[in-house]
């Protein structure tokens, strides 16, 4: 799944999506590729419809690379991700924005409360809280730091706190930690995971047998459409006219021979 690049090239695109892997395996009539990923697949799903979206392989869930369109495989919706490490505040010690890793770098008084700050090693890019918003920016969160300004291309992404635990994070108040999910400019931020603890009870398995070149054999025959009815009536009427003409001609010929 290749994501568009934007403001800092955060999106990780150098990997095959679950759908790519499954289609390749079906293309070559082999399960060898999928066997490496346990072959079990699930719907990415949404809050409104768990049986929707493309498939995601079991091994792609909580692997620090968003495979589902909305990042459902990384935000805790499909499974409870196992955090690689946390700090004393309960927040993750490492956050991943696309393919960039931000490490915990102490706490910062963001104006309203003290919150953790993060830095991408060897760069001048930071995750920090200013006044009422989380930012990924070139502004270092420190005392008397000025508010990041998009007019100077200082802001890579931003997001307001989600509020209290909304079901996609466990045991952590999202107001205190950088929110997991989609930020501005298409940047997906997640906590670094080490696999998952357990799958969600609402997750639904995906039938992948009809993906790839064999898909046509799995498509049920379409039902009768309005166009089919129109064509049926047209050819039926034409047949009646032809038959009627033949019958009339035969009747006229027979009547002539009678006289």
C-alpha positions in Angstrom: 0.0 0.0 0.0 1.7 3.2 -1.1 0.8 6.3 0.7 1.3 9.8 -0.7 4.3 11.7 0.4 3.8 15.0 2.2 5.7 17.6 4.2 8.6 15.5 5.4 8.0 12.2 3.6 6.7 10.4 6.6 4.8 7.7 4.8 6.4 4.3 4.7 5.8 2.9 1.2 8.7 0.4 0.7 6.7 -2.7 1.8 4.0 -4.9 0.3 0.5 -4.6 1.6 -1.5 -7.6 2.8 -3.6 -7.4 -0.4 -0.4 -7.4 -2.6 0.9 -10.5 -0.8 -2.3 -12.4 -1.1 -2.8 -11.6 -4.8 0.8 -12.6 -5.6 0.2 -15.9 -3.8 -3.0 -16.6 -5.7 -1.4 -15.5 -9.0 1.3 -18.3 -8.7 -1.1 -20.9 -7.4 0.9 -21.2 -4.2 0.5 -20.6 -0.5 4.3 -20.3 -0.1 4.2 -16.5 0.2 1.2 -16.4 2.6 2.5 -19.3 4.7 5.2 -17.0 6.0 2.4 -14.7 7.2 0.2 -17.5 8.7 -2.3 -16.9 5.9 -5.0 -15.8 8.4 -6.5 -12.5 7.2 -9.1 -10.2 8.6 -11.2 -7.3 7.5 -9.7 -3.9 8.2 -13.3 -2.8 9.0 -14.6 0.4 10.5 -16.5 1.4 13.6 -19.7 1.2 11.6 -19.0 -1.9 9.5 -16.5 -4.5 10.7 -16.9 -6.5 7.5 -15.6 -3.8 5.2 -12.3 -2.6 3.7 -9.4 -4.7 2.3 -7.8 -7.7 4.1 -4.9 -7.4 6.5 -2.7 -10.4 7.4 -2.4 -11.5 11.0 1.3 -10.7 11.0 0.7 -7.2 9.7 -1.3 -6.2 12.8 0.6 -4.0 15.2 3.8 -4.2 13.1 4.4 -0.5 13.1 3.4 -0.1 9.5 -0.2 1.0 8.7 -1.7 -1.6 6.3 -5.4 -0.6 6.6 -6.6 2.7 5.0 -7.4 4.2 8.3 -4.6 2.6 10.3 -7.1 0.3 12.0 -4.3 -2.4 12.3 -2.1 -0.1 14.3 -4.5 2.1 16.4 -5.8 -0.7 18.6 -9.1 -1.2 16.7 -8.2 -4.7 15.4 -6.1 -5.8 18.3 -4.5 -4.6 21.6 -1.0 -3.7 20.5 1.8 -4.6 22.9 3.8 -1.5 23.6 7.5 -1.8 23.1 8.3 0.5 26.1 6.6 3.2 28.1 7.8 6.1 30.3 6.7 6.9 33.9 3.8 9.0 32.7 2.4 5.9 30.9 3.0 7.3 27.4 5.0 5.4 24.8 8.8 5.9 24.9 8.9 5.8 21.1 6.3 7.2 18.6 6.4 6.5 14.9 5.2 9.1 12.4 5.1 7.3 9.1 8.7 5.8 9.0 10.3 8.3 11.4 10.9 7.3 15.0 10.7 9.9 17.8 12.3 9.1 21.1 11.2 10.3 24.5 13.3 13.4 25.5 11.9 14.4 28.9 8.9 16.6 29.8 7.8 20.0 28.7 5.4 22.6 30.1 3.2 23.1 27.2 1.3 26.0 28.7 -1.6 24.2 30.3 0.2 21.2 31.8 3.4 19.3 31.7 3.5 16.7 28.9 6.2 14.5 27.4 8.3 15.7 24.4 10.0 13.6 21.7 12.9 14.1 19.3 13.9 12.4 16.1 17.6 11.6 16.8 20.2 13.6 14.9 17.5 15.9 13.5 15.7 19.1 14.5 12.3 17.6 14.4 10.2 17.2 17.5 6.8 16.1 18.9 5.6 18.5 21.5 2.5 20.1 23.1 2.0 23.9 22.7 -0.9 25.5 24.5 -3.7 23.3 23.3 -2.3 21.3 20.3 0.2 18.6 19.6 2.7 19.4 16.9 5.4 17.6 14.9 7.5 20.6 14.1 11.0 22.1 13.8 10.4 24.0 17.1 12.0 22.4 20.1 9.6 22.1 23.1 11.4 24.0 25.9 10.8 26.9 28.3 9.8 30.1 26.5 9.6 28.3 23.1 7.4 30.1 20.6 4.3 28.6 19.1 5.1 26.7 15.8 4.1 28.8 12.8 3.0 27.2 9.5 3.9 30.3 7.6 7.6 29.5 8.2 7.2 25.9 7.2 7.8 24.9 10.9 4.8 22.6 11.2 4.9 19.1 9.7 1.7 17.9 11.3 -0.6 18.8 14.2 -3.6 17.4 16.1 -5.7 18.4 19.0 -6.0 15.9 21.9 -8.6 13.3 21.4 -9.9 13.6 24.9 -10.1 10.7 27.4 -9.6 7.1 26.4 -11.7 6.6 23.3 -11.4 2.9 23.0 -8.4 2.8 20.6 -5.8 3.2 23.4 -5.7 1.2 26.6 -5.2 2.6 30.1 -3.8 5.9 28.9 -5.5 9.4 28.9 -5.1 10.6 25.3 -5.0 14.2 26.6 -1.7 13.6 28.2 0.1 11.6 25.5 0.5 12.3 21.7 -2.7 10.9 20.2 -2.5 7.8 18.1 -4.1 8.1 14.7 -4.2 10.4 11.7 -2.8 13.8 12.1 -2.9 16.7 9.6 -1.1 16.4 6.3 -1.9 12.7 6.1 0.6 11.8 8.8 -0.3 8.6 10.8 1.2 8.6 14.3 1.4 5.4 16.3 3.1 4.0 19.4 5.9 1.7 18.7 4.6 -1.9 19.1 6.0 -5.3 19.6 3.2 -7.3 18.1 -0.2 -7.6 19.8 -1.5 -8.9 23.1 -4.8 -10.2 21.8 -7.2 -9.7 18.9 -10.3 -7.6 19.2 -13.5 -9.5 19.9 -15.2 -7.7 16.9 -12.5 -8.6 14.4 -13.9 -10.7 11.4 -11.9 -13.2 9.3 -11.6 -12.4 5.6 -12.1 -15.0 2.9 -9.1 -14.5 0.5 -9.9 -17.4 -1.8 -11.6 -15.1 -4.3 -8.8 -12.6 -4.6 -6.4 -12.4 -7.5 -6.8 -14.0 -11.0 -9.3 -16.6 -9.7 -11.7 -13.9 -8.6 -13.9 -14.2 -11.7 -14.9 -17.8 -10.8 -16.1 -16.6 -7.4 -18.3 -13.8 -8.7 -22.0 -14.9 -8.6 -24.0 -14.5 -11.8 -25.7 -11.1 -11.9 -29.4 -10.9 -11.4 -31.9 -9.8 -14.1 -31.4 -6.1 -14.8 -33.7 -3.5 -16.4 -31.5 -3.6 -19.5 -31.9 -7.4 -19.7 -35.7 -6.9 -19.6 -35.6 -4.3 -22.3 -33.6 -6.5 -24.6 -35.9 -9.5 -23.9 -39.0 -7.4 -24.8 -37.3 -6.0 -27.9 -36.2 -9.4 -29.3 -39.5 -11.0 -28.2 -41.5 -8.4 -30.1 -39.2 -8.8 -33.1 -39.8 -12.5 -33.1 -43.5 -12.1 -32.8 -43.5 -9.7 -35.8 -41.4 -12.1 -37.9 -43.6 -15.1 -37.0 -46.8 -13.1 -37.5 -45.5 -12.0 -41.0 -44.7 -15.6 -41.9 -48.1 -16.9 -40.7 -49.9 -14.1 -42.6 -48.0 -14.9 -45.8 -48.7 -18.6 -45.4 -52.4 -17.9 -44.8 -52.6 -15.6 -47.8 -50.9 -18.2 -50.0 -53.2 -20.9 -48.8 -56.2 -18.7 -49.5 -55.1 -18.0 -53.0 -54.6 -21.6 -53.8 -58.1 -22.4 -52.4 -59.6 -20.0 -54.9 
